[in-house]
Amino acid sequence: MGHDAGDPAGDHRPQTMIKYLTGGTPWIILIDPEGQVVYNHFHVDTEKLIAYVAEKVS
Protein backbone atom coordinates (compact mmCIF):
# COMPACT_ATOMS: atom_id res chain seq x y z
CA MET A 1 0.00 0.00 0.00
CA GLY A 2 1.34 3.38 -0.85
CA HIS A 3 0.46 7.02 -1.28
CA ASP A 4 1.92 9.37 -3.86
CA ALA A 5 1.04 12.99 -3.07
CA GLY A 6 2.68 14.33 -6.21
CA ASP A 7 5.32 17.00 -6.55
CA PRO A 8 4.38 20.27 -4.82
CA ALA A 9 6.82 22.12 -7.09
CA GLY A 10 5.17 20.67 -10.20
CA ASP A 11 1.62 20.01 -11.27
CA HIS A 12 0.90 17.85 -8.18
CA ARG A 13 -0.07 14.91 -10.38
CA PRO A 14 1.47 11.80 -8.81
CA GLN A 15 3.94 9.84 -10.92
CA THR A 16 2.10 6.62 -10.06
CA MET A 17 -1.06 8.05 -11.68
CA ILE A 18 0.94 8.97 -14.77
CA LYS A 19 2.85 5.67 -14.98
CA TYR A 20 -0.13 3.36 -14.38
CA LEU A 21 -2.73 5.53 -16.19
CA THR A 22 -5.08 5.64 -13.23
CA GLY A 23 -8.32 7.55 -13.42
CA GLY A 24 -8.46 9.01 -9.94
CA THR A 25 -8.29 8.12 -6.30
CA PRO A 26 -8.68 5.81 -4.59
CA TRP A 27 -7.28 3.39 -7.14
CA ILE A 28 -6.14 -0.20 -6.70
CA ILE A 29 -2.98 -1.43 -8.41
CA LEU A 30 -1.79 -4.93 -7.57
CA ILE A 31 1.74 -5.81 -8.69
CA ASP A 32 3.00 -9.36 -8.35
CA PRO A 33 6.48 -10.21 -7.01
CA GLU A 34 7.83 -10.34 -10.58
CA GLY A 35 6.75 -6.74 -11.14
CA GLN A 36 3.76 -7.51 -13.38
CA VAL A 37 0.59 -5.48 -12.89
CA VAL A 38 -2.15 -8.03 -12.25
CA TYR A 39 -4.91 -5.57 -11.40
CA ASN A 40 -5.32 -1.87 -12.17
CA HIS A 41 -8.78 -0.39 -11.63
CA PHE A 42 -10.96 1.81 -9.44
CA HIS A 43 -13.39 -0.87 -8.25
CA VAL A 44 -12.39 -4.11 -6.62
CA ASP A 45 -14.30 -7.20 -5.56
CA THR A 46 -12.75 -7.59 -2.10
CA GLU A 47 -13.64 -11.29 -1.80
CA LYS A 48 -11.86 -12.06 -5.10
CA LEU A 49 -8.88 -9.89 -4.17
CA ILE A 50 -8.48 -11.59 -0.79
CA ALA A 51 -8.76 -15.04 -2.42
CA TYR A 52 -6.17 -14.09 -5.09
CA VAL A 53 -3.66 -12.78 -2.55
CA ALA A 54 -4.21 -15.75 -0.22
CA GLU A 55 -3.55 -18.13 -3.13
CA LYS A 56 -0.31 -16.34 -4.04
CA VAL A 57 1.15 -16.20 -0.52
CA SER A 58 0.38 -19.78 0.44
Secondary structure, DSSP 8 states (H G I E B T S, - for coil): -------TTTT---HHHHHHT--SSS-EEEE-TTS-EEEEES---HHHHHHHHHHHH-
